[in-house]
Amino acid sequence: MIVVLGAMRTGASLVARMLHNLGVVMGSSQPMPWPGFWQDDYEDMGLAVRIAPAFESGKRPAVIDLQSYIDDRRSKYQRMRKLYGTQIQSYGVRSIFLPFYWEEWLEACSSMHERLRLVICRRDPEAMTESLRRCAEAVVPHYRESWLSSVLAKNEELVKRVEQIATSAPVTCSVEFGSAIPEHLCKELNLAMTAHARDGVR
């Protein structure tokens, strides 16, 4: 399983889309509420529905729920592999919630004998902040400042969590914002190039 981790506005969505084009079964393309900034984010909704309640309540997600998610993803990958053969190269996940629950995730993966290939996405902090400020322009003015303050604080925490993971876990591939290209992902993740990835088809 390929796991894409990155804070908001680090290009993690773009990397997930490239992996999708390379035949990696990722989460669905989800439209975001900031027109012109986020066309899609490939947030894995199957994982999000298992983690979001814990995120909102401040509790930890149940490992058994994460195991159930991994089992579902494996089954989907196997079905697609039967349908499309070697066009389907692997499966992966990208979730904004995952860095906050990395310990539970590792426990679930270990119990399922799942080998992880970790992709870390990074961007200059000032550029991330500026990008989020531009996103805030689409928020209703009355709530804009409070929304931005909350998102910036959460993103700062998210950056720290991703870096902690990067120093404690083997990183297969590291991607700086603006430098993600399919050839780099193929080389680092041992994937074959596809026409979809080469042509940039969604």
GROMACS elastic network, one bead per residue, 0.5 to 0.9 nm:
[ bonds ]
;  ai    aj funct       b0    kb
    1    74     6  0.89052   500
    1    90     6  0.66870   500
    1    91     6  0.54156   500
    1    92     6  0.50578   500
    1    93     6  0.76141   500
    1   114     6  0.69579   500
    1   115     6  0.62896   500
    1   116     6  0.51076   500
    1   117     6  0.61589   500
    1   118     6  0.85534   500
    2    24     6  0.83365   500
    2    26     6  0.89966   500
    2    90     6  0.75608   500
    2    91     6  0.62988   500
    2    93     6  0.64240   500
    2    94     6  0.86345   500
    2   115     6  0.86585   500
    2   116     6  0.58805   500
    2   118     6  0.59661   500
    2   119     6  0.72694   500
    2   189     6  0.84091   500
    3    91     6  0.89212   500
    3    92     6  0.55716   500
    3    93     6  0.50827   500
    3    94     6  0.60702   500
    3    95     6  0.86725   500
    3   116     6  0.68246   500
    3   117     6  0.61621   500
    3   118     6  0.50160   500
    3   119     6  0.60053   500
    3   120     6  0.85019   500
    4    12     6  0.65934   500
    4    13     6  0.87254   500
    4    15     6  0.76917   500
    4    16     6  0.69794   500
    4    92     6  0.76222   500
    4    93     6  0.62801   500
    4    95     6  0.75894   500
    4   117     6  0.86696   500
    4   118     6  0.62730   500
    4   120     6  0.61759   500
    4   121     6  0.74191   500
    5    12     6  0.67181   500
    5    93     6  0.88385   500
    5    94     6  0.64624   500
    5    95     6  0.72471   500
    5    96     6  0.74663   500
    5    98     6  0.76877   500
    5    99     6  0.70709   500
    5   118     6  0.75851   500
    5   119     6  0.61532   500
    5   120     6  0.51149   500
    5   121     6  0.61487   500
    5   162     6  0.67251   500
    6     9     6  0.81642   500
    6    10     6  0.60091   500
    6    11     6  0.76102   500
    6    12     6  0.55969   500
    6    13     6  0.88930   500
    6    94     6  0.86456   500
    6    95     6  0.86860   500
    6    96     6  0.73480   500
    6    99     6  0.83416   500
    6   119     6  0.84688   500
    6   120     6  0.59633   500
    6   122     6  0.63631   500
    6   123     6  0.89076   500
    6   158     6  0.79103   500
    6   159     6  0.72703   500
    6   162     6  0.64214   500
    7    10     6  0.58552   500
    7    11     6  0.86032   500
    7    12     6  0.76911   500
    7    96     6  0.69717   500
    7    99     6  0.89305   500
    7   121     6  0.75955   500
    7   122     6  0.75245   500
    7   123     6  0.86439   500
    7   128     6  0.87952   500
    7   155     6  0.61148   500
    7   156     6  0.81527   500
    7   157     6  0.88691   500
    7   158     6  0.55809   500
    7   159     6  0.54318   500
    7   161     6  0.89435   500
    7   162     6  0.72726   500
    8    11     6  0.78566   500
    8    12     6  0.78378   500
    8    96     6  0.75108   500
    8   128     6  0.73812   500
    8   132     6  0.81054   500
    8   155     6  0.63145   500
    8   158     6  0.81202   500
    8   159     6  0.85025   500
    9    12     6  0.74427   500
    9    13     6  0.84192   500
    9   122     6  0.88552   500
    9   123     6  0.77075   500
    9   127     6  0.85672   500
    9   128     6  0.56514   500
    9   129     6  0.85105   500
    9   131     6  0.67881   500
    9   132     6  0.72448   500
    9   177     6  0.86565   500
   10    13     6  0.81366   500
   10    14     6  0.89235   500
   10   121     6  0.58560   500
   10   122     6  0.53159   500
   10   123     6  0.51155   500
   10   124     6  0.84018   500
   10   128     6  0.69139   500
   10   176     6  0.78399   500
   10   177     6  0.57617   500
   10   178     6  0.88554   500
   11    14     6  0.51832   500
   11    15     6  0.63657   500
   11    16     6  0.87019   500
   11   121     6  0.65673   500
   11   122     6  0.76594   500
   11   123     6  0.79492   500
   11   175     6  0.85711   500
   11   176     6  0.82161   500
   11   177     6  0.57028   500
   11   178     6  0.74813   500
   11   180     6  0.81712   500
   12    15     6  0.50740   500
   12    16     6  0.61533   500
   12    17     6  0.86120   500
   12    41     6  0.78912   500
   12    42     6  0.88408   500
   12    94     6  0.75793   500
   12   119     6  0.89320   500
   12   120     6  0.81674   500
   12   121     6  0.57871   500
   12   122     6  0.83974   500
   12   175     6  0.88261   500
   12   177     6  0.86038   500
   13    16     6  0.50283   500
   13    17     6  0.61794   500
   13    18     6  0.86554   500
   13    38     6  0.86760   500
   13    40     6  0.70467   500
   13    42     6  0.58663   500
   13    43     6  0.77268   500
   13    94     6  0.77423   500
   14    17     6  0.50063   500
   14    18     6  0.62012   500
   14    19     6  0.86224   500
   14    40     6  0.84976   500
   14    41     6  0.75038   500
   14    42     6  0.84750   500
   14   180     6  0.79463   500
   15    18     6  0.50447   500
   15    19     6  0.62217   500
   15    20     6  0.85876   500
   15   119     6  0.88527   500
   15   121     6  0.82147   500
   15   175     6  0.84728   500
   15   180     6  0.66654   500
   15   181     6  0.82466   500
   15   182     6  0.85256   500
   15   185     6  0.84920   500
   16    19     6  0.50551   500
   16    20     6  0.61691   500
   16    21     6  0.87050   500
   16    24     6  0.87484   500
   16    26     6  0.68427   500
   16    27     6  0.82989   500
   16    41     6  0.78687   500
   16    42     6  0.63188   500
   16    43     6  0.87710   500
   16    92     6  0.83598   500
   16    93     6  0.79917   500
   16    94     6  0.67318   500
   17    21     6  0.63044   500
   17    22     6  0.86353   500
   17    26     6  0.79721   500
   17    29     6  0.81058   500
   17    40     6  0.86100   500
   17    41     6  0.80293   500
   17    42     6  0.68242   500
   17   202     6  0.72534   500
   18    21     6  0.50313   500
   18    22     6  0.62387   500
   18    23     6  0.89094   500
   18    24     6  0.87676   500
   18   180     6  0.85928   500
   18   181     6  0.78042   500
   18   182     6  0.62797   500
   18   185     6  0.83870   500
   18   196     6  0.88787   500
   18   197     6  0.61912   500
   18   200     6  0.77016   500
   18   202     6  0.83602   500
   19    23     6  0.65203   500
   19    24     6  0.53119   500
   19    25     6  0.78766   500
   19    26     6  0.74086   500
   19    91     6  0.89092   500
   19    92     6  0.82930   500
   19   182     6  0.77825   500
   19   185     6  0.78322   500
   19   186     6  0.89879   500
   19   197     6  0.79311   500
   20    23     6  0.53592   500
   20    25     6  0.59617   500
   20    26     6  0.58045   500
   20    27     6  0.85823   500
   20    91     6  0.87759   500
   20    92     6  0.88275   500
   20   196     6  0.89984   500
   20   197     6  0.82202   500
   20   202     6  0.79284   500
   21    24     6  0.71317   500
   21   182     6  0.88022   500
   21   194     6  0.72810   500
   21   195     6  0.82794   500
   21   196     6  0.52521   500
   21   198     6  0.84814   500
   21   200     6  0.74100   500
   21   201     6  0.68468   500
   21   202     6  0.64601   500
   22    25     6  0.89497   500
   22    87     6  0.80893   500
   22    88     6  0.79826   500
   22    89     6  0.74950   500
   22   182     6  0.76983   500
   22   186     6  0.82158   500
   22   191     6  0.75051   500
   22   192     6  0.73781   500
   22   193     6  0.64161   500
   22   194     6  0.56021   500
   22   195     6  0.82677   500
   22   196     6  0.68349   500
   22   197     6  0.54261   500
   22   198     6  0.87028   500
   23    26     6  0.88219   500
   23    86     6  0.84718   500
   23    87     6  0.56731   500
   23    89     6  0.53059   500
   23    90     6  0.69118   500
   23    91     6  0.81545   500
   23   191     6  0.88302   500
   23   192     6  0.88880   500
   23   194     6  0.76052   500
   23   196     6  0.85933   500
   23   197     6  0.86063   500
   24    77     6  0.87066   500
   24    87     6  0.87271   500
   24    88     6  0.60275   500
   24    89     6  0.55480   500
   24    92     6  0.63941   500
   25    73     6  0.85180   500
   25    76     6  0.82567   500
   25    77     6  0.65262   500
   25    80     6  0.83946   500
   25    88     6  0.71924   500
   25    89     6  0.80613   500
   25    90     6  0.63763   500
   25    92     6  0.59593   500
   25    93     6  0.82586   500
   26    29     6  0.87546   500
   26    42     6  0.69737   500
   26    43     6  0.84767   500
   26    44     6  0.71474   500
   26    91     6  0.60793   500
   26    92     6  0.51008   500
   26    93     6  0.56370   500
   26    94     6  0.73770   500
   27    30     6  0.85991   500
   27    41     6  0.88180   500
   27    42     6  0.50832   500
   27    43     6  0.56591   500
   27    45     6  0.67083   500
   27    46     6  0.78866   500
   27    47     6  0.89391   500
   27    92     6  0.77307   500
   27    93     6  0.63322   500
   27    94     6  0.70258   500
   27    95     6  0.87136   500
   28    40     6  0.88360   500
   28    41     6  0.82548   500
   28    42     6  0.51608   500
   28    43     6  0.66008   500
   28    44     6  0.62876   500
   28    45     6  0.72683   500
   29    39     6  0.86468   500
   29    40     6  0.53482   500
   29    41     6  0.60196   500
   29    43     6  0.71016   500
   29    44     6  0.86227   500
   30    39     6  0.80038   500
   30    41     6  0.56892   500
   30    42     6  0.58295   500
   30    43     6  0.67035   500
   30    44     6  0.88852   500
   30    45     6  0.87813   500
   31    34     6  0.87012   500
   31    35     6  0.88017   500
   31    38     6  0.72996   500
   31    39     6  0.58008   500
   31    41     6  0.70419   500
   31    42     6  0.87944   500
   32    35     6  0.72480   500
   32    37     6  0.84579   500
   32    38     6  0.57249   500
   32    39     6  0.64041   500
   32    40     6  0.60044   500
   32    41     6  0.71950   500
   33    37     6  0.89154   500
   33    38     6  0.77183   500
   33    39     6  0.89575   500
   33   138     6  0.78434   500
   33   139     6  0.87365   500
   34    37     6  0.57153   500
   34    38     6  0.60490   500
   34    39     6  0.81723   500
   34   135     6  0.59855   500
   34   136     6  0.81464   500
   34   137     6  0.84896   500
   34   138     6  0.58277   500
   34   139     6  0.80893   500
   35    38     6  0.65026   500
   35    39     6  0.70871   500
   35   135     6  0.86027   500
   35   138     6  0.76686   500
   36    39     6  0.68467   500
   36   135     6  0.89333   500
   37   131     6  0.85654   500
   37   134     6  0.83029   500
   37   135     6  0.67729   500
   38    41     6  0.68920   500
   38   135     6  0.87207   500
   40    43     6  0.83647   500
   41    44     6  0.88491   500
   41    94     6  0.86720   500
   42    45     6  0.85086   500
   42    93     6  0.85401   500
   42    94     6  0.67698   500
   42    95     6  0.80819   500
   43    46     6  0.88681   500
   43    47     6  0.85252   500
   43    48     6  0.76623   500
   43    93     6  0.78611   500
   43    94     6  0.57019   500
   43    95     6  0.52208   500
   43    96     6  0.72516   500
   44    47     6  0.55498   500
   44    48     6  0.61910   500
   44    49     6  0.89127   500
   44    93     6  0.61921   500
   44    94     6  0.59500   500
   44    95     6  0.57815   500
   44    96     6  0.89736   500
   45    49     6  0.60815   500
   45    50     6  0.86040   500
   45    95     6  0.82215   500
   46    49     6  0.56756   500
   46    50     6  0.68632   500
   46    69     6  0.69115   500
   46    72     6  0.88375   500
   46    73     6  0.88581   500
   47    50     6  0.52523   500
   47    51     6  0.62854   500
   47    52     6  0.84278   500
   47    66     6  0.75200   500
   47    69     6  0.64448   500
   47    70     6  0.88495   500
   47    93     6  0.83425   500
   47    94     6  0.89985   500
   47    95     6  0.73743   500
   47    97     6  0.87552   500
   47    98     6  0.85964   500
   48    51     6  0.51119   500
   48    52     6  0.54758   500
   48    53     6  0.87142   500
   48    95     6  0.70067   500
   48    96     6  0.84818   500
   48    97     6  0.71177   500
   48    98     6  0.86311   500
   49    52     6  0.55136   500
   49    53     6  0.72081   500
   50    53     6  0.69015   500
   50    54     6  0.79139   500
   50    61     6  0.73222   500
   50    62     6  0.85678   500
   50    65     6  0.65004   500
   50    66     6  0.72136   500
   50    69     6  0.80038   500
   51    54     6  0.54768   500
   51    55     6  0.62013   500
   51    56     6  0.88042   500
   51    60     6  0.82744   500
   51    61     6  0.58717   500
   51    62     6  0.86533   500
   51    65     6  0.86490   500
   51    66     6  0.83811   500
   51    97     6  0.70026   500
   51    98     6  0.79942   500
   51   101     6  0.84130   500
   52    56     6  0.60609   500
   52    57     6  0.85204   500
   52    61     6  0.86487   500
   52    97     6  0.74796   500
   53    56     6  0.52195   500
   53    57     6  0.61351   500
   53    58     6  0.84069   500
   53    59     6  0.81885   500
   53    61     6  0.80233   500
   54    57     6  0.51638   500
   54    58     6  0.57357   500
   54    60     6  0.54676   500
   54    61     6  0.53860   500
   54    62     6  0.86818   500
   55    58     6  0.53467   500
   55    59     6  0.65954   500
   55    60     6  0.74787   500
   55    61     6  0.80638   500
   55    97     6  0.76130   500
   55   100     6  0.83887   500
   56    59     6  0.78861   500
   57    60     6  0.86758   500
   60    63     6  0.88480   500
   60   101     6  0.72303   500
   60   104     6  0.80786   500
   61    64     6  0.86114   500
   61    65     6  0.73390   500
   61    66     6  0.78001   500
   61   101     6  0.75057   500
   61   104     6  0.73353   500
   62    65     6  0.53851   500
   62    66     6  0.68362   500
   62    67     6  0.89172   500
   62   104     6  0.76584   500
   63    66     6  0.51099   500
   63    67     6  0.62080   500
   63    68     6  0.86601   500
   63   104     6  0.57621   500
   63   105     6  0.72141   500
   63   107     6  0.70881   500
   63   108     6  0.56174   500
   64    68     6  0.62027   500
   64    69     6  0.86687   500
   64   108     6  0.72019   500
   65    68     6  0.50437   500
   65    69     6  0.63258   500
   65    70     6  0.88025   500
   65   108     6  0.86914   500
   66    70     6  0.62710   500
   66    71     6  0.86200   500
   66   104     6  0.79061   500
   66   105     6  0.67887   500
   66   108     6  0.60209   500
   66   109     6  0.83173   500
   67    70     6  0.51173   500
   67    71     6  0.62073   500
   67    72     6  0.86574   500
   67   105     6  0.85382   500
   67   107     6  0.89565   500
   67   108     6  0.52374   500
   67   109     6  0.71571   500
   67   111     6  0.79028   500
   67   112     6  0.69122   500
   68    71     6  0.50996   500
   68    72     6  0.62514   500
   68    73     6  0.87485   500
   69    72     6  0.50782   500
   69    73     6  0.62728   500
   69    74     6  0.86724   500
   70    73     6  0.50993   500
   70    74     6  0.61560   500
   70    75     6  0.86034   500
   70   108     6  0.81026   500
   70   109     6  0.76129   500
   70   112     6  0.78295   500
   70   114     6  0.85573   500
   71    74     6  0.51591   500
   71    75     6  0.62376   500
   71    76     6  0.87221   500
   71   112     6  0.81261   500
   72    75     6  0.51632   500
   72    76     6  0.62664   500
   72    77     6  0.86756   500
   73    76     6  0.50832   500
   73    77     6  0.61210   500
   73    78     6  0.85720   500
   73    91     6  0.75050   500
   73    92     6  0.83619   500
   74    77     6  0.50859   500
   74    78     6  0.61354   500
   74    79     6  0.86288   500
   74    91     6  0.77259   500
   75    78     6  0.51187   500
   75    79     6  0.62019   500
   75    80     6  0.86603   500
   76    79     6  0.51412   500
   76    80     6  0.61945   500
   76    81     6  0.84724   500
   76    91     6  0.88647   500
   77    80     6  0.51912   500
   77    81     6  0.59557   500
   77    82     6  0.86234   500
   77    88     6  0.77780   500
   77    90     6  0.72067   500
   77    91     6  0.62253   500
   78    82     6  0.62710   500
   78    83     6  0.87338   500
   79    82     6  0.52448   500
   79    83     6  0.64268   500
   79    84     6  0.87861   500
   80    84     6  0.59213   500
   80    85     6  0.75915   500
   80    88     6  0.68692   500
   81    84     6  0.53047   500
   81    86     6  0.67821   500
   81    87     6  0.76101   500
   81    88     6  0.55027   500
   81    89     6  0.79644   500
   81    90     6  0.87628   500
   82    85     6  0.55727   500
   82    86     6  0.88692   500
   82    88     6  0.89741   500
   83    88     6  0.89841   500
   84    87     6  0.57477   500
   84    88     6  0.63639   500
   85    88     6  0.61436   500
   85    89     6  0.85279   500
   86    89     6  0.60019   500
   87   194     6  0.80101   500
   88    91     6  0.80918   500
   89   191     6  0.69892   500
   89   192     6  0.79133   500
   90   191     6  0.86094   500
   92   117     6  0.89230   500
   94    97     6  0.89096   500
   94    98     6  0.79285   500
   95    98     6  0.54656   500
   95    99     6  0.82041   500
   96    99     6  0.71461   500
   96   100     6  0.85979   500
   96   158     6  0.83747   500
   97   100     6  0.59063   500
   97   101     6  0.72691   500
   97   158     6  0.87645   500
   98   101     6  0.53900   500
   98   102     6  0.60593   500
   98   105     6  0.76318   500
   99   102     6  0.51788   500
   99   103     6  0.87829   500
   99   105     6  0.89551   500
   99   158     6  0.69887   500
   99   161     6  0.58979   500
   99   162     6  0.59677   500
   99   165     6  0.75811   500
  100   103     6  0.84496   500
  100   158     6  0.74013   500
  100   161     6  0.67205   500
  100   162     6  0.86076   500
  101   104     6  0.55903   500
  101   105     6  0.62912   500
  101   106     6  0.88723   500
  102   106     6  0.61079   500
  102   107     6  0.85701   500
  102   161     6  0.88890   500
  102   165     6  0.77413   500
  103   106     6  0.52454   500
  103   107     6  0.62974   500
  103   108     6  0.87057   500
  104   107     6  0.50850   500
  104   108     6  0.61785   500
  104   109     6  0.86164   500
  105   108     6  0.51336   500
  105   109     6  0.61367   500
  105   110     6  0.85292   500
  106   109     6  0.50636   500
  106   110     6  0.59647   500
  106   111     6  0.85321   500
  107   110     6  0.51519   500
  107   111     6  0.62091   500
  107   112     6  0.86413   500
  108   111     6  0.52797   500
  108   112     6  0.62882   500
  108   113     6  0.86584   500
  108   114     6  0.84754   500
  109   112     6  0.50740   500
  109   113     6  0.60321   500
  109   115     6  0.73528   500
  109   116     6  0.80079   500
  110   114     6  0.59747   500
  110   115     6  0.78959   500
  111   114     6  0.76866   500
  116   172     6  0.88722   500
  117   170     6  0.81547   500
  117   171     6  0.71711   500
  117   172     6  0.55896   500
  117   173     6  0.79753   500
  117   189     6  0.73225   500
  118   166     6  0.86940   500
  118   169     6  0.82281   500
  118   170     6  0.71374   500
  118   171     6  0.50990   500
  118   172     6  0.51574   500
  118   173     6  0.64422   500
  118   174     6  0.84504   500
  119   171     6  0.63468   500
  119   172     6  0.60159   500
  119   174     6  0.57217   500
  119   175     6  0.73559   500
  119   189     6  0.88493   500
  120   162     6  0.76212   500
  120   163     6  0.86091   500
  120   166     6  0.71300   500
  120   171     6  0.70682   500
  120   172     6  0.83107   500
  120   173     6  0.64342   500
  120   175     6  0.61517   500
  120   176     6  0.85335   500
  121   162     6  0.88111   500
  121   173     6  0.87289   500
  121   174     6  0.61677   500
  121   176     6  0.59819   500
  121   177     6  0.69616   500
  122   125     6  0.88013   500
  122   159     6  0.84971   500
  122   174     6  0.78420   500
  122   175     6  0.63078   500
  122   177     6  0.59360   500
  123   126     6  0.85515   500
  123   127     6  0.70492   500
  123   128     6  0.65867   500
  123   175     6  0.87778   500
  123   176     6  0.59000   500
  123   177     6  0.51001   500
  123   178     6  0.85752   500
  124   127     6  0.53396   500
  124   128     6  0.63516   500
  124   129     6  0.88730   500
  124   176     6  0.86877   500
  124   177     6  0.80405   500
  125   128     6  0.50621   500
  125   129     6  0.62656   500
  125   130     6  0.87058   500
  125   156     6  0.86647   500
  125   159     6  0.88581   500
  126   129     6  0.51148   500
  126   130     6  0.62062   500
  126   131     6  0.85922   500
  127   130     6  0.51139   500
  127   131     6  0.61029   500
  127   132     6  0.86190   500
  128   131     6  0.51453   500
  128   132     6  0.62525   500
  128   133     6  0.86609   500
  128   155     6  0.89956   500
  129   132     6  0.51533   500
  129   133     6  0.62051   500
  129   134     6  0.87750   500
  129   152     6  0.70198   500
  129   155     6  0.89269   500
  130   134     6  0.63644   500
  130   135     6  0.87094   500
  131   134     6  0.51738   500
  131   135     6  0.63510   500
  131   136     6  0.87708   500
  132   136     6  0.62316   500
  132   148     6  0.74496   500
  132   151     6  0.80665   500
  132   152     6  0.76242   500
  133   136     6  0.50076   500
  133   137     6  0.69114   500
  133   148     6  0.69237   500
  133   152     6  0.89649   500
  134   137     6  0.54681   500
  134   138     6  0.78639   500
  135   138     6  0.59172   500
  135   139     6  0.76168   500
  135   148     6  0.88269   500
  136   139     6  0.52271   500
  136   140     6  0.84818   500
  136   141     6  0.87861   500
  136   144     6  0.60637   500
  136   145     6  0.80388   500
  136   147     6  0.75144   500
  136   148     6  0.62115   500
  137   140     6  0.78359   500
  137   141     6  0.77824   500
  137   144     6  0.73372   500
  138   141     6  0.83679   500
  138   144     6  0.83819   500
  139   142     6  0.83405   500
  139   143     6  0.68590   500
  139   144     6  0.54568   500
  139   147     6  0.79178   500
  140   143     6  0.56672   500
  140   144     6  0.59266   500
  141   145     6  0.77222   500
  142   145     6  0.77214   500
  142   146     6  0.85726   500
  143   146     6  0.56303   500
  143   147     6  0.59261   500
  143   148     6  0.85545   500
  144   147     6  0.51736   500
  144   148     6  0.60786   500
  144   149     6  0.85739   500
  145   148     6  0.51298   500
  145   149     6  0.60515   500
  145   150     6  0.85396   500
  146   149     6  0.51455   500
  146   150     6  0.61486   500
  146   151     6  0.85899   500
  147   150     6  0.52658   500
  147   151     6  0.61365   500
  147   152     6  0.85836   500
  148   151     6  0.51079   500
  148   152     6  0.59667   500
  148   153     6  0.84968   500
  149   152     6  0.53156   500
  149   153     6  0.62598   500
  149   154     6  0.86820   500
  150   153     6  0.53257   500
  150   154     6  0.62479   500
  150   155     6  0.85978   500
  151   154     6  0.51124   500
  151   155     6  0.59471   500
  151   156     6  0.85241   500
  152   155     6  0.50547   500
  152   156     6  0.61240   500
  152   157     6  0.86715   500
  153   156     6  0.52066   500
  153   157     6  0.64392   500
  153   158     6  0.86671   500
  154   157     6  0.51379   500
  154   158     6  0.61255   500
  154   159     6  0.87429   500
  155   159     6  0.61301   500
  155   160     6  0.86536   500
  156   159     6  0.51988   500
  156   160     6  0.65076   500
  156   161     6  0.88260   500
  157   160     6  0.52251   500
  157   161     6  0.63299   500
  157   162     6  0.87833   500
  158   161     6  0.50790   500
  158   162     6  0.61918   500
  158   163     6  0.86456   500
  159   162     6  0.52234   500
  159   163     6  0.62585   500
  159   164     6  0.86507   500
  160   163     6  0.52024   500
  160   164     6  0.61608   500
  160   165     6  0.86904   500
  161   164     6  0.50663   500
  161   165     6  0.62763   500
  161   166     6  0.86201   500
  162   165     6  0.51381   500
  162   166     6  0.61571   500
  162   167     6  0.88116   500
  163   167     6  0.62947   500
  163   168     6  0.86983   500
  164   167     6  0.53408   500
  164   168     6  0.63732   500
  164   169     6  0.86277   500
  165   168     6  0.51754   500
  165   169     6  0.57609   500
  165   170     6  0.88159   500
  165   171     6  0.89238   500
  166   169     6  0.55947   500
  166   170     6  0.71485   500
  166   171     6  0.63123   500
  167   170     6  0.78387   500
  167   171     6  0.83999   500
  168   171     6  0.89414   500
  171   174     6  0.69780   500
  172   188     6  0.64981   500
  172   189     6  0.68097   500
  173   184     6  0.86227   500
  173   185     6  0.73215   500
  173   188     6  0.57010   500
  173   189     6  0.70341   500
  174   188     6  0.88187   500
  175   178     6  0.83873   500
  175   179     6  0.66265   500
  175   180     6  0.60239   500
  175   184     6  0.88347   500
  175   185     6  0.88495   500
  176   179     6  0.56299   500
  176   180     6  0.69992   500
  177   180     6  0.68494   500
  178   181     6  0.86319   500
  179   184     6  0.88673   500
  180   183     6  0.86303   500
  180   184     6  0.69787   500
  180   185     6  0.76189   500
  181   184     6  0.55219   500
  181   185     6  0.66910   500
  181   186     6  0.88862   500
  182   185     6  0.51383   500
  182   186     6  0.60875   500
  182   187     6  0.86512   500
  182   193     6  0.74048   500
  182   197     6  0.62715   500
  182   198     6  0.70538   500
  183   186     6  0.50649   500
  183   187     6  0.62247   500
  183   188     6  0.87073   500
  183   192     6  0.89826   500
  183   193     6  0.71323   500
  183   197     6  0.89274   500
  183   198     6  0.84689   500
  184   187     6  0.52500   500
  184   188     6  0.62055   500
  184   189     6  0.83977   500
  185   188     6  0.52859   500
  185   189     6  0.57137   500
  185   190     6  0.77735   500
  185   191     6  0.73638   500
  186   189     6  0.53993   500
  186   190     6  0.53261   500
  186   192     6  0.59766   500
  186   193     6  0.64251   500
  187   190     6  0.53240   500
  187   191     6  0.67514   500
  187   192     6  0.84082   500
  188   191     6  0.79800   500
  193   196     6  0.85589   500
  193   197     6  0.68311   500
  193   198     6  0.71339   500
  194   197     6  0.53162   500
  194   198     6  0.62003   500
  194   199     6  0.86095   500
  195   198     6  0.50080   500
  195   199     6  0.59570   500
  195   200     6  0.82245   500
  195   201     6  0.82601   500
  196   199     6  0.53277   500
  196   200     6  0.58087   500
  196   202     6  0.73217   500
  197   201     6  0.64322   500
  197   202     6  0.83297   500
  198   201     6  0.79531   500
